[in-house]
């Protein structure tokens, strides 16, 4: 079963991302403990990169699952779900950083508001903006390539 998973390029890329994450966090931890053992900073690297890895895994899950709901079939809905996941993960991490590092100064909400406006616009474009509908027979079967009439090609001029 593992060999079947590794044959898929998207799964291989996720596994490479996971291996790079593990190696990167271990290297950062070693550097942290070697140079500045009194200040732990490598967990912040693990947290940020872990959110990116989780977003990658979520996107892959949405694309590879065999479910029939709109979020799994519609590419734009899937894209919005991944964008929303990344937004929520990042804002929660920034809230945690804000509460632990600078609890008296609130700044995370500026990122949440700015990026949230982009996510809201992405959601509107995905779910409420009118898009042309496919004919019912085209949605059921994949579109076949139309054969275009043969065009006469002009001979290329060679210098």
Secondary structure as a PSIPRED ss2 file (coil, helix, strand):
# PSIPRED VFORMAT (PSIPRED V4.0)

   1 X C   1.000  0.000  0.000
   2 X H   0.000  1.000  0.000
   3 X H   0.000  1.000  0.000
   4 X H   0.000  1.000  0.000
   5 X H   0.000  1.000  0.000
   6 X H   0.000  1.000  0.000
   7 X H   0.000  1.000  0.000
   8 X C   1.000  0.000  0.000
   9 X H   0.000  1.000  0.000
  10 X H   0.000  1.000  0.000
  11 X H   0.000  1.000  0.000
  12 X H   0.000  1.000  0.000
  13 X H   0.000  1.000  0.000
  14 X H   0.000  1.000  0.000
  15 X H   0.000  1.000  0.000
  16 X H   0.000  1.000  0.000
  17 X H   0.000  1.000  0.000
  18 X H   0.000  1.000  0.000
  19 X H   0.000  1.000  0.000
  20 X H   0.000  1.000  0.000
  21 X H   0.000  1.000  0.000
  22 X H   0.000  1.000  0.000
  23 X H   0.000  1.000  0.000
  24 X H   0.000  1.000  0.000
  25 X H   0.000  1.000  0.000
  26 X H   0.000  1.000  0.000
  27 X H   0.000  1.000  0.000
  28 X H   0.000  1.000  0.000
  29 X H   0.000  1.000  0.000
  30 X H   0.000  1.000  0.000
  31 X H   0.000  1.000  0.000
  32 X H   0.000  1.000  0.000
  33 X H   0.000  1.000  0.000
  34 X H   0.000  1.000  0.000
  35 X H   0.000  1.000  0.000
  36 X C   1.000  0.000  0.000
  37 X C   1.000  0.000  0.000
  38 X C   1.000  0.000  0.000
  39 X C   1.000  0.000  0.000
  40 X C   1.000  0.000  0.000
  41 X C   1.000  0.000  0.000
  42 X H   0.000  1.000  0.000
  43 X H   0.000  1.000  0.000
  44 X H   0.000  1.000  0.000
  45 X H   0.000  1.000  0.000
  46 X H   0.000  1.000  0.000
  47 X H   0.000  1.000  0.000
  48 X H   0.000  1.000  0.000
  49 X H   0.000  1.000  0.000
  50 X H   0.000  1.000  0.000
  51 X H   0.000  1.000  0.000
  52 X H   0.000  1.000  0.000
  53 X H   0.000  1.000  0.000
  54 X H   0.000  1.000  0.000
  55 X H   0.000  1.000  0.000
  56 X H   0.000  1.000  0.000
  57 X H   0.000  1.000  0.000
  58 X H   0.000  1.000  0.000
  59 X H   0.000  1.000  0.000
  60 X H   0.000  1.000  0.000
  61 X H   0.000  1.000  0.000
  62 X H   0.000  1.000  0.000
  63 X H   0.000  1.000  0.000
  64 X H   0.000  1.000  0.000
  65 X C   1.000  0.000  0.000
  66 X C   1.000  0.000  0.000
  67 X C   1.000  0.000  0.000
  68 X C   1.000  0.000  0.000
  69 X C   1.000  0.000  0.000
  70 X H   0.000  1.000  0.000
  71 X H   0.000  1.000  0.000
  72 X H   0.000  1.000  0.000
  73 X H   0.000  1.000  0.000
  74 X C   1.000  0.000  0.000
  75 X H   0.000  1.000  0.000
  76 X H   0.000  1.000  0.000
  77 X H   0.000  1.000  0.000
  78 X H   0.000  1.000  0.000
  79 X H   0.000  1.000  0.000
  80 X H   0.000  1.000  0.000
  81 X H   0.000  1.000  0.000
  82 X H   0.000  1.000  0.000
  83 X H   0.000  1.000  0.000
  84 X H   0.000  1.000  0.000
  85 X H   0.000  1.000  0.000
  86 X H   0.000  1.000  0.000
  87 X H   0.000  1.000  0.000
  88 X H   0.000  1.000  0.000
  89 X H   0.000  1.000  0.000
  90 X H   0.000  1.000  0.000
  91 X H   0.000  1.000  0.000
  92 X H   0.000  1.000  0.000
  93 X H   0.000  1.000  0.000
  94 X H   0.000  1.000  0.000
  95 X H   0.000  1.000  0.000
  96 X H   0.000  1.000  0.000
  97 X H   0.000  1.000  0.000
  98 X H   0.000  1.000  0.000
  99 X H   0.000  1.000  0.000
 100 X H   0.000  1.000  0.000
 101 X H   0.000  1.000  0.000
 102 X C   1.000  0.000  0.000
 103 X C   1.000  0.000  0.000
 104 X C   1.000  0.000  0.000
 105 X C   1.000  0.000  0.000
 106 X C   1.000  0.000  0.000
 107 X C   1.000  0.000  0.000
 108 X H   0.000  1.000  0.000
 109 X H   0.000  1.000  0.000
 110 X H   0.000  1.000  0.000
 111 X H   0.000  1.000  0.000
 112 X H   0.000  1.000  0.000
 113 X H   0.000  1.000  0.000
 114 X H   0.000  1.000  0.000
 115 X H   0.000  1.000  0.000
 116 X H   0.000  1.000  0.000
 117 X H   0.000  1.000  0.000
 118 X H   0.000  1.000  0.000
 119 X H   0.000  1.000  0.000
 120 X H   0.000  1.000  0.000
 121 X H   0.000  1.000  0.000
 122 X H   0.000  1.000  0.000
 123 X H   0.000  1.000  0.000
 124 X H   0.000  1.000  0.000
 125 X H   0.000  1.000  0.000
 126 X H   0.000  1.000  0.000
 127 X H   0.000  1.000  0.000
 128 X C   1.000  0.000  0.000
 129 X C   1.000  0.000  0.000
 130 X C   1.000  0.000  0.000
 131 X C   1.000  0.000  0.000
 132 X C   1.000  0.000  0.000
 133 X C   1.000  0.000  0.000
 134 X C   1.000  0.000  0.000
 135 X C   1.000  0.000  0.000
 136 X H   0.000  1.000  0.000
 137 X H   0.000  1.000  0.000
 138 X H   0.000  1.000  0.000
 139 X H   0.000  1.000  0.000
 140 X H   0.000  1.000  0.000
 141 X C   1.000  0.000  0.000
 142 X C   1.000  0.000  0.000
 143 X C   1.000  0.000  0.000
 144 X C   1.000  0.000  0.000
 145 X C   1.000  0.000  0.000
 146 X C   1.000  0.000  0.000
 147 X C   1.000  0.000  0.000
 148 X C   1.000  0.000  0.000
 149 X C   1.000  0.000  0.000
 150 X C   1.000  0.000  0.000
 151 X C   1.000  0.000  0.000
 152 X C   1.000  0.000  0.000
 153 X C   1.000  0.000  0.000
 154 X C   1.000  0.000  0.000
 155 X C   1.000  0.000  0.000
 156 X C   1.000  0.000  0.000
 157 X C   1.000  0.000  0.000
 158 X C   1.000  0.000  0.000
 159 X C   1.000  0.000  0.000
